[in-house]
Amino acid sequence: MLEVNTYFAKSKVMIEETFGNYSETYYSEYPKACYTNIEDTASVQKILEEEYIDYINISVKITHNDHILLGFLVRDIDLWSDLLKACEIVLENKNHINEVPLGIEPVVLKLKTIGNHIELNVYHEYDPARLIYNGTVLKIDFLYALLNESLKYYEKLISLHGKFRSEGKFDSLKEKIELLKAKI
């Protein structure tokens, strides 16, 4: 079974309160203490209140039968935009190998279509031989799962943060997601 979940990274202050100090490595070493699942509305609301909204890091965890295809070793401010770009590229360039940078870190998501499946490889740009994550899943399941979770992420931001409601900031993204789903 393919699962996709979005996690909000807790603020530096929250990490210091938890551990008594702060280190970037805590996010990968102690993900349960450093991230909040998007479903935990009260905790997400607290993060949105404490952090400047344009600087909140997220991680997206993709698992297939308990095998991690993407996880807490990759986090970024606008990770969902990069993953949406990956979906868009796959839908436009069928039967090709596609590479999409993830965030500002030198991390690349390589997607290779093989029949009805898609092979994912996540690696550091400067060391492609060193895979961070990899696996193969049904392409249609992968695309639908990513698009549905991205829609849930943007709807959660809109419902919890007045800035997004008033600006209509994500209306065009929601429309784009629906158009991408129609192409599958």
Backbone torsions as a table, in degrees:
resi	resn	phi	psi	omega
1	MET	NA	135.8	-179.9
2	LEU	-94.2	127.7	178.0
3	GLU	-126.8	139.2	176.5
4	VAL	-129.1	126.9	179.9
5	ASN	-135.3	144.0	178.3
6	THR	-104.2	137.7	179.3
7	TYR	-127.6	134.0	176.0
8	PHE	-91.0	130.3	175.9
9	ALA	-73.7	135.1	177.5
10	LYS	-71.8	155.6	-177.8
11	SER	-69.8	164.0	177.3
12	LYS	-57.4	-42.1	179.2
13	VAL	-61.4	-43.2	179.5
14	MET	-64.4	-38.7	178.8
15	ILE	-66.1	-43.0	178.2
16	GLU	-62.1	-38.3	178.0
17	GLU	-65.1	-36.2	-178.4
18	THR	-74.6	-45.4	-171.9
19	PHE	-105.0	-11.3	-177.0
20	GLY	86.6	-9.7	174.8
21	ASN	-158.3	-176.8	-176.3
22	TYR	-129.0	138.5	172.1
23	SER	-150.1	137.2	177.2
24	GLU	-58.5	-30.8	-177.2
25	THR	-66.8	-20.4	179.8
26	TYR	-59.0	-33.1	-177.8
27	TYR	-61.7	-37.4	178.6
28	SER	-89.8	-30.2	-178.1
29	GLU	-79.3	-33.6	-176.1
30	TYR	-133.0	61.9	-174.6
31	PRO	-60.5	-34.3	-179.2
32	LYS	-63.9	-31.0	179.6
33	ALA	-86.9	-19.0	-171.8
34	CYS	-106.9	-8.0	-177.9
35	TYR	-128.4	154.5	175.7
36	THR	-123.4	128.8	177.7
37	ASN	-65.9	143.7	-179.0
38	ILE	-57.6	-24.4	-179.1
39	GLU	-73.3	-19.7	179.9
40	ASP	-85.0	79.9	-172.0
41	THR	-56.7	-43.2	-177.8
42	ALA	-63.7	-42.9	180.0
43	SER	-69.8	-38.8	177.3
44	VAL	-63.3	-42.0	178.5
45	GLN	-59.7	-40.2	178.8
46	LYS	-63.6	-42.3	178.0
47	ILE	-63.0	-43.6	-179.6
48	LEU	-64.2	-30.8	178.6
49	GLU	-77.0	-33.4	-175.9
50	GLU	-84.1	-30.7	-173.4
51	GLU	-105.6	150.2	170.9
52	TYR	-68.0	121.1	-167.8
53	ILE	-54.1	-33.2	-177.7
54	ASP	-76.2	-2.9	-178.0
55	TYR	-121.4	19.9	179.9
56	ILE	-86.0	122.0	177.5
57	ASN	-81.7	147.4	174.4
58	ILE	-131.5	159.9	168.2
59	SER	-125.5	148.9	176.1
60	VAL	-118.9	122.7	179.8
61	LYS	-104.5	122.1	177.7
62	ILE	-115.8	122.6	177.1
63	THR	-125.6	147.5	175.7
64	HIS	-132.4	111.5	-176.8
65	ASN	50.7	49.3	178.6
66	ASP	68.2	5.9	175.2
67	HIS	-94.5	125.3	-177.0
68	ILE	-81.7	122.3	177.9
69	LEU	-98.4	-25.0	175.4
70	LEU	-157.1	139.9	-175.9
71	GLY	-156.3	-152.1	-169.7
72	PHE	-72.0	-8.4	176.3
73	LEU	-75.8	-10.0	177.6
74	VAL	-122.5	120.1	175.1
75	ARG	-144.2	151.4	-179.2
76	ASP	-165.1	166.9	179.9
77	ILE	-68.5	-42.2	-173.8
78	ASP	-123.5	44.7	-176.0
79	LEU	-61.1	-35.9	-179.5
80	TRP	-65.6	-34.0	176.4
81	SER	-62.5	-40.1	178.4
82	ASP	-66.2	-41.2	179.4
83	LEU	-68.9	-35.5	174.6
84	LEU	-64.4	-39.3	176.5
85	LYS	-61.2	-39.9	177.4
86	ALA	-61.5	-43.8	177.8
87	CYS	-61.5	-45.3	-179.8
88	GLU	-59.8	-44.8	-179.3
89	ILE	-64.8	-43.0	179.1
90	VAL	-61.5	-42.1	-179.0
91	LEU	-70.1	-29.2	179.2
92	GLU	-84.8	-34.1	-175.0
93	ASN	-113.1	67.0	-178.7
94	LYS	-60.9	144.1	176.3
95	ASN	62.4	31.1	176.9
96	HIS	-125.6	168.7	172.4
97	ILE	-95.0	129.5	-177.4
98	ASN	-125.4	139.0	177.0
99	GLU	-123.1	133.9	-178.3
100	VAL	-131.7	125.7	174.8
101	PRO	-68.8	141.5	177.5
102	LEU	-109.0	112.6	176.3
103	GLY	68.0	-162.1	-178.1
104	ILE	-92.7	-12.3	175.4
105	GLU	-71.7	156.6	178.9
106	PRO	-79.8	61.5	-179.9
107	VAL	-115.1	137.8	-176.8
108	VAL	-123.4	138.9	171.6
109	LEU	-103.9	116.6	178.7
110	LYS	-105.3	125.5	-179.3
111	LEU	-118.6	126.5	179.7
112	LYS	-125.2	121.0	179.1
113	THR	-81.9	126.8	178.2
114	ILE	-129.4	95.6	-176.4
115	GLY	61.6	-122.9	179.2
116	ASN	-89.9	4.7	-177.3
117	HIS	-112.3	165.3	174.6
118	ILE	-133.0	131.7	177.8
119	GLU	-98.9	129.9	179.9
120	LEU	-112.2	135.1	171.7
121	ASN	-134.3	126.8	176.6
122	VAL	-114.8	125.5	-176.1
123	TYR	-148.4	164.3	174.7
124	HIS	-75.3	134.7	-177.4
125	GLU	-55.6	-35.4	-175.7
126	TYR	-87.2	-5.8	179.8
127	ASP	-146.2	71.2	-175.8
128	PRO	-59.4	-23.7	-179.7
129	ALA	-72.6	-21.8	-179.5
130	ARG	-92.6	95.4	-179.0
131	LEU	-76.2	138.7	174.6
132	ILE	-90.7	-45.9	178.1
133	TYR	-142.9	152.1	172.2
134	ASN	-161.3	159.8	177.4
135	GLY	167.7	173.9	-179.7
136	THR	-129.9	135.3	-180.0
137	VAL	-140.1	166.9	173.1
138	LEU	-64.5	130.5	-176.0
139	LYS	-60.3	-46.1	-176.9
140	ILE	-63.4	-41.4	178.5
141	ASP	-64.1	-42.7	179.8
142	PHE	-60.5	-50.2	-177.7
143	LEU	-63.7	-47.2	179.1
144	TYR	-62.0	-43.5	-178.8
145	ALA	-62.2	-44.7	179.2
146	LEU	-64.2	-46.3	-177.8
147	LEU	-65.5	-40.0	178.8
148	ASN	-65.9	-42.1	179.8
149	GLU	-69.2	-36.3	178.1
150	SER	-64.8	-39.6	177.4
151	LEU	-62.6	-42.2	178.2
152	LYS	-62.1	-40.5	179.1
153	TYR	-61.0	-50.9	-177.8
154	TYR	-66.8	-37.5	177.3
155	GLU	-65.4	-36.0	177.9
156	LYS	-64.7	-44.0	178.2
157	LEU	-60.7	-43.4	-179.6
158	ILE	-63.9	-42.0	-176.9
159	SER	-71.8	-27.9	-174.3
160	LEU	-101.2	-17.1	-173.8
161	HIS	-125.9	117.9	-177.5
162	GLY	-56.5	-33.2	-179.0
163	LYS	-57.2	-41.8	-177.4
164	PHE	-75.2	-33.1	176.5
165	ARG	-65.9	-45.0	-174.6
166	SER	-74.4	-34.8	-177.9
167	GLU	-85.4	-16.7	-174.3
168	GLY	61.5	31.7	-170.8
169	LYS	-58.2	-34.7	-173.6
170	PHE	-107.6	7.5	179.9
171	ASP	-58.8	-41.5	-179.7
172	SER	-69.2	-33.4	176.4
173	LEU	-67.6	-41.8	177.5
174	LYS	-60.5	-41.4	177.8
175	GLU	-63.7	-42.4	178.6
176	LYS	-60.9	-42.0	179.3
177	ILE	-61.3	-44.9	179.0
178	GLU	-63.4	-38.0	177.1
179	LEU	-66.3	-39.5	176.8
180	LEU	-64.5	-40.8	178.3
181	LYS	-62.1	-35.4	179.4
182	ALA	-67.7	-22.1	-179.1
183	LYS	-83.1	-13.7	-176.3
184	ILE	-69.8	NA	NA
